[in-house]
Amino acid sequence: MSSPVYSAETSETNHRTLPRKKRIVWILLACCIQMIYLPTSNRVTGGMEPKLPIDIFPVWPGWVLPYVLCYILWFASFTRVILKADDRQFRSFLAACILTFTLGVSTFIFFPTYVKPVFLQGSDIFTSILRIFHEETGRYAALPSGHVYITTLLTLFFSRWYPRSRLLWILILIVVSLSTLFTRQHYILDVLGGYLVALAGYYFGLWWAGFYSVQHLFSRRSGKSITSSTLN
């Protein structure tokens, strides 16, 4: 997930010129795509349970805390992108979000998957919060995990823009991934699917904003060195 930082991203030609209001509108439109998961989670029927034999994670209600704190992290991160990213960075991030969210909700609709509910004992605050998620938010829209692919996108982009924060973002992603498993909101395949969808969106966003050419993406896969000419 680590990506080199290129001088082209911080060059003088990349001023932030897209008006803030337009940035907000575009981000809200992308978020509206993601919000389609709400009706799919509650109203879709049929489908399959993507559970593997190795899905033996116990339910630990305390893990609902990082699961919920994700929403604050997302809001803060998206706000920072709107306020601080230059035009090229913003366009790459927006394109990545649109493709990732579209792939996610399309999978929810056309290839429905679900997680079986579990019986939760106890009345402590963590169990009570987790019970709300299990009983009120629906059991569908499992694969890929939205929690995972949104957090993965943020991890990839912020690690690229702020290399010193890379380890922190990787730790956050690990904790979020585990929280989806220990709360029984998702299975392992859901987490892996979230990574793959986010990676597809990430590289699409970089290509869309001109950071990578198609040839560069293939040469990167084959182990060839990166040259600055691919950024022009």
N, C-alpha and C positions, 0 to 999 in steps of 0.2 A: 504493500500500500504506500510505501514511501516513494515520493517523486521529487526529482531535482527541481530546484528553483531557478528560473531563467530570468536574465536581466530584462528580457522583453516585457515581462509582466510589470516591471516597475520603471520602465523607461519614460522619458518626458512626453512621448507621443501618446501615452495611455492616460490622459486626464479623465477625471470623472465628469462627463458632460451630459449624461442622460439624466433628465430631471428626476428629482427624488419622488415626486408623485407618480411618475410613470413606472419607476422601479417598484413602488409599493403595489401598483395595480398589477404589474406582471407577476410579482411574487404571489399576490392573492389569487390570481388566475391559476397559477401552478398549484397552489394549495387547494383550490376548488376541485382540481382533478383528483388529488389525493383523498379528499373528503368523500368521494364516491364510495369509498370502502364502507362507510357507515350503513347505507341501505343494503349493500351486498352482504355485510356481516350479519344483518338481522333478517333478511328476506330470502336469500338464496337457499335452495334446498338441493338434496342429492349430493353428488360429488364423492370425494374420497377423504379418508383420514391419512395424512402423510406420515404415519408413525412407523419408525424403524425398531427392530429388536433392541437397539442400543439406547432407545429413548426410555431411560430408567431414572430420570431425574425426579427426586422427591419434590413435593410442594412445600416451599418454605415461604410463608407469607411476608417475611421481612424483606424479601427481594422485590416486593411491590414498590418499595421506596425509590430505588433507582429507576424502576419502570415508569413511575409517575414523574419523577424529576426530569425525565427526558423532555417533557413538554416545555419546561422552563428553558432547558438547554437549547432546544430548537428555536424557540422564540428569540432568545438572546442572540443566537448565531445568525439567524435570518436578518435580524435587525442590524447586526454588524455588517453583513454583506450589503444591505441597502445603503448604509451610511458611509462605509469605508472603502468598499471595493471600487477599483477603477472600472471604466466601461467594459474593457475586455474581460476582466475577471468576472464582472457581473453577468455578462452575456454567456460566458462558459458555464457559470453556476446555474443560471436560469435554464439554459438548454438541457443541462444534465438533469435538473429537477423535473422538467416537463417530460423527458423521455422515460426517466426512472418511474415517475408516478403513473404515467400512461401504461407502461409495461406491467406495473404492479396491479392496477385496478383492472386491466384487461384480463390478467390471469385470474383475478378474483371472480370475474363475470363468466368467462368462457371455460375455465378449468377450476370449478369450485372445490375448495378443500376446507376441512373443519377440524377443530380440536374438541374432543369429548369433554364435557364438564366433569368436574371433580367435586366431591362432597367436602366442604370446608368446615371444620370444627373450631370453635372458639369465638370469642367476642372482643378480642383485642383490636386495636385500631388498624393494624396491618391486615389482619384477617378480614375485618369489615370492609376495608377498601378493596381488597382482592376479590371479595365476594361480589362487590358491585360490578367489577370488570367481568367476572364469570357469568353473572346473571343478567346484566343489563346491556352489555355491549355486543352481544351475539357471539356465536362460536365459529362463524365462517370468516372468510378472508384471511386464512392462515398462511398459505404459501403464495408469495414470499412474505416474510415478516416486514411490515411497514416500519416498526421500531428499528429494525436492523438496517434496512436500506436507507432510511433517512439519516441515521447516525453514521453509517458508512460514508455516505456522500459528504457529510460535514467533516469527517475524519480525513478523507482524501484531499478535499480542497483546503482545509485549514492547515493540514500538514504541509501542503505545497506552498501556501502563502506564508506561513509562519513555521519554518522548520524547527525552531527551538521548542515548539509545543507538540511536536510529533508524538513523543512518548506519552504525553498526557492524553492526547486524543486516542491513541491506541488502547490505553488503559480504559478510557471511557467506553470505547467500543466493546472491549471484552466484557466489562461489567454489564452493559446494556444487553449484550447477547445472552449472557448467563441469566439475566433477570427475566428474559422471555421464556427461558426453559424452566427455571425454578418457580415461576408463577404458573406454569402449565398454560401459558397463553400461546405457546408455539412449540413445535418439535424441531429436531435438528435439521431436517430438510428445509424447514421454513427459514431458519437462520442462514443456511448455505445459499438458499435461493435469494435471500436479501442481499448477501454479498455480491452475487453474480449480477443481479439487476443493477445494483449501485455501480459496479465496475463498468457495465455497459453504458450507463448514463454518464459516468465521469469521463470516459474517453470520448464519447460522443460530444460532450460539452467542450472539451479541449479542442477537438477537431472543428466544431462549429465556430469557435472563436478564433481559429487560425493558429493555435499553438502547435497542433500536429497536423501533418498531411496524412492521407491514407497510406502513402508509401512509408512514411515514418513509423506508423503504427505497426505495419508488417515487419519492418526492419528491426523494430524494438523487440518484437516477438522472437525474431530469429537471432537475437543477440548482437546485432550490429551497434556500433557506437552512435550516439546522438550528435548531430551537428547543428550549428546555429542556423544553417540555411533552411531547415525545415520549419523554422518559426516565422519566416518572412511571408 
